[in-house]
Amino acid sequence: MYEEYELICILGPTASGKTRYAVELAGKIDGEILSGDSRQVYRGMDIGTGKDLEEYGSVPYHLIDIADAGTKYNIYQYQKDFSEAYRDIVSRGRRPVLCGGSGLYIEAVTSGYHLPDVPANEALRAELAALPMDELIARYEKLRKPHNKTDYDTKQRLIRALEIAIYENEHPVRYSSYLPQKTKFIGISVSREERNARIDARLERRLESGMVEEVRGLLESGIPAENLIYYGLEYKYITLYLTGEMEYATMVERLRIAIHQFAKRQMTWFRGMERRGIQIEWI
């Protein structure tokens, strides 16, 4: 099944059932799962990220629980870690199956993105942080032509983009390599109504299963509230509740709506992949 492909990618919005499908497929083709989820990399963030490790059964999985909660894992690290895990799976004669809903992560390892290995420069960041956005944008556009405006979404994102551009202008940069060249994309599709109903039911189950306690434990372990808020969705809203900035009922309602909106953005990303020429077989 799909022997002509180097990688099979199962993608879909949150609560679509993609993990179950990917595990069933991997079991049939002697495969192993590579997670394509930007938050499941963090240890201790289990309920909120929906790791559901019991679903994997005897199927091996990779790129889950590889970073400490509270840190900021990035897409370059993901591309590098994916490359290493992918090579390991292939070297053992197994079939790699990528499964996830983080569109940027998926494209980074299947579409030949070249991501520079640029170290953090705290002194430069402090210098740039003192400048207004318009000056940062002007400096950035002197160094490179922007592919899109996403680097301007936040000042933090723009500073990192400028940090990379300055570094590349002054140093030879190593790029990630050894990524699959031929991928079969399978999308798990559910109607908006069904998807939202699943999200609501799942949120209720996760709250009953101790998701608030999970976030409280992360805070008590010393992770700053702003670091958890950075992760968004469950960790953002529950942290706001636990720090007294939001009532419980308000937190649940706003989180429910935010997850609905997140799933919609995921589908928008996947449709954008198709417009960029990626063929996705929707089932």
Sequence and secondary structure as in RCSB ss.txt:
>XXXX:A:sequence
MYEEYELICILGPTASGKTRYAVELAGKIDGEILSGDSRQVYRGMDIGTGKDLEEYGSVPYHLIDIADAGTKYNI
YQYQKDFSEAYRDIVSRGRRPVLCGGSGLYIEAVTSGYHLPDVPANEALRAELAALPMDELIARYEKLRKPHNKT
DYDTKQRLIRALEIAIYENEHPVRYSSYLPQKTKFIGISVSREERNARIDARLERRLESGMVEEVRGLLESGIPA
ENLIYYGLEYKYITLYLTGEMEYATMVERLRIAIHQFAKRQMTWFRGMERRGIQIEWI
>XXXX:A:secstr
  TT SEEEEE  TTS HHHHHHHHHHHTTEEEEE  SSTTEET  TTTT  GGGGTTS EESSS EETTS   H
HHHHHHHHHHHHHHHHTT EEEEEES HHHHHHHHS    B     HHHHHHHHTS HHHHHHHHHHH   SSSG
GGSSHHHHHHHHHHHHHHHHS   B     S EEEEE    HHHHHHHHHHHHHHHHHTTHHHHHHHHHHTT  H
HHHHHT HHHHHHHHHHTTSS HHHHHHHHHHHHHHHHHHHHHHHHHHHHTT  EEE 
